[in-house]
């Protein structure tokens, strides 16, 4: 018995859609049918937009020990003085660019590099092609025809009612 109640309750909850969802579903269905009947209503339109991207500043620091080949140094410097020579080998280089800064250092066998990527704002224009439903533009003579056609129906109906009135009145005055 409980399973029957649960089944009925679940069917009741699933089958009932809120009013807003039903209206949206109905509108979408009507639009699909209208586009099927009149495909000339569906046009391609291009949307131009700009995306703003902010790249934050980024700092990368790293270092490593570098061993210098002592075999080559032994030819130039006596073995006892090699440690003193290795202490004095140094390198300090900085590369500046508008987007980044690179700093390389070599001192006492320690090679370190610092990479700084500068903060930058990038504006990227994009174009997107979308389908848009637009009304068909009528020419002036078509609009005039529609205007008079609307009033012409009422005029014909009024004349018909007047003639019907005259016809029925002729039978009652006898």
C-alpha positions in Angstrom: 0.0 0.0 0.0 2.9 2.4 0.8 4.5 1.7 -2.5 1.2 2.6 -4.3 1.1 5.9 -2.4 4.7 6.6 -3.2 4.1 5.8 -6.9 1.1 8.1 -7.1 2.8 10.9 -5.2 5.9 10.6 -7.5 3.8 10.6 -10.6 1.9 13.7 -9.3 5.1 15.6 -8.6 6.7 14.7 -11.9 3.7 15.5 -14.1 3.1 19.0 -12.7 5.2 21.7 -14.1 5.2 25.2 -12.7 3.3 27.8 -14.8 6.4 29.7 -15.8 8.1 26.6 -17.2 5.0 25.6 -19.1 4.8 29.1 -20.6 8.4 29.0 -21.6 8.0 25.6 -23.2 4.9 26.7 -25.1 6.7 29.8 -26.4 9.7 27.8 -27.5 7.4 25.3 -29.3 5.5 28.2 -31.0 8.8 29.8 -32.1 10.1 26.5 -33.6 6.9 26.0 -35.5 6.9 29.6 -36.8 10.6 29.3 -38.0 9.7 26.0 -39.7 6.8 27.7 -41.6 8.7 30.9 -42.3 12.4 30.3 -42.4 13.0 33.8 -43.8 12.4 35.1 -40.3 15.6 33.5 -39.1 18.6 35.7 -39.9 22.2 35.5 -39.0 23.5 38.5 -36.9 27.0 39.3 -35.8 27.7 40.4 -32.3 30.8 42.4 -31.7 32.2 42.3 -28.1 35.5 42.8 -26.3 36.8 40.5 -23.6 39.0 42.1 -20.9 41.6 39.8 -19.5 43.8 40.9 -16.6 47.0 38.8 -16.2 48.3 39.2 -12.6 51.9 39.8 -11.8 53.8 36.5 -11.5 57.2 36.0 -9.8 59.2 32.8 -10.3 62.4 32.3 -8.3 64.6 29.2 -8.6 68.3 28.3 -8.0 70.6 25.4 -8.5 74.3 24.5 -7.8 76.5 24.4 -10.8 79.8 22.4 -10.9 82.5 24.0 -12.9 84.7 21.6 -14.9 88.0 21.6 -13.0 89.8 19.7 -15.7 90.0 22.8 -17.9 90.9 25.0 -15.0 93.9 22.8 -14.1 95.5 23.7 -17.4 95.3 27.4 -16.6 95.5 27.5 -12.8 97.5 25.3 -10.3 95.3 22.8 -8.4 95.8 24.5 -5.1 94.3 27.8 -6.4 91.2 26.3 -8.1 88.9 26.9 -5.1 89.9 30.5 -4.9 89.1 30.9 -8.7 85.7 29.2 -8.3 84.7 31.6 -5.6 85.3 34.6 -7.9 83.4 33.4 -11.0 80.2 35.4 -11.1 77.5 36.3 -13.6 74.8 38.9 -13.2 72.5 39.5 -16.2 69.1 41.3 -16.3 66.8 41.3 -19.3 63.9 43.8 -19.3 61.0 43.6 -21.6 57.6 45.3 -21.4 55.9 42.0 -20.5 58.6 40.3 -18.3 61.9 40.8 -16.5 64.6 38.0 -16.4 67.5 38.1 -13.9 70.2 35.5 -14.0 73.0 35.2 -11.4 75.9 32.9 -11.0 77.9 33.3 -7.8 80.0 30.8 -5.9 78.6 28.0 -7.9 75.0 28.9 -7.2 73.0 29.7 -10.4 69.7 31.5 -9.6 67.2 33.0 -11.9 64.2 35.3 -11.1 61.4 35.6 -13.7 58.9 38.4 -13.2 55.9 38.5 -15.5 54.4 42.0 -15.3 50.7 42.7 -14.8 48.9 43.3 -18.0 45.4 44.0 -19.3 44.5 42.4 -22.6 41.5 43.5 -24.6 40.5 40.9 -27.2 37.8 41.8 -29.6 35.6 38.9 -30.6 32.8 38.4 -33.2 30.0 35.9 -32.6 27.5 34.9 -35.3 24.0 34.1 -33.8 20.6 33.3 -35.2 18.1 36.1 -34.6 14.4 36.1 -35.4 13.5 39.4 -37.0 10.2 40.5 -38.5 10.0 40.8 -42.3 10.1 44.5 -43.4 7.1 45.3 -45.6 7.2 47.8 -48.4 5.0 50.9 -48.3 2.5 49.5 -50.8 2.2 46.2 -48.8 1.5 48.1 -45.6 -1.1 50.3 -47.4 -2.8 47.1 -48.7 -2.9 45.6 -45.3 -4.3 48.8 -43.8 -7.1 49.1 -46.4 -7.8 45.3 -46.3 -8.4 45.5 -42.6 -11.0 48.3 -43.0 -12.4 46.8 -46.2 -13.5 43.7 -44.3 -15.4 45.9 -41.7 -16.9 48.0 -44.6 -18.1 44.9 -46.4 -19.6 43.5 -43.1 -21.3 46.8 -42.4 -22.8 46.9 -46.0 -23.9 43.3 -45.6 -25.7 44.1 -42.3 -27.3 47.2 -43.8 -28.6 45.2 -46.8 -29.8 42.4 -44.4 -31.6 45.1 -42.3 -33.3 46.6 -45.4 -34.3 43.1 -46.6 -35.8 42.1 -43.3 -37.5 45.5 -42.9 -39.2 45.1 -46.3 -40.9 42.0 -45.0 -42.1 43.6 -41.8 -43.6 46.8 -43.4 -46.0 45.0 -45.6 
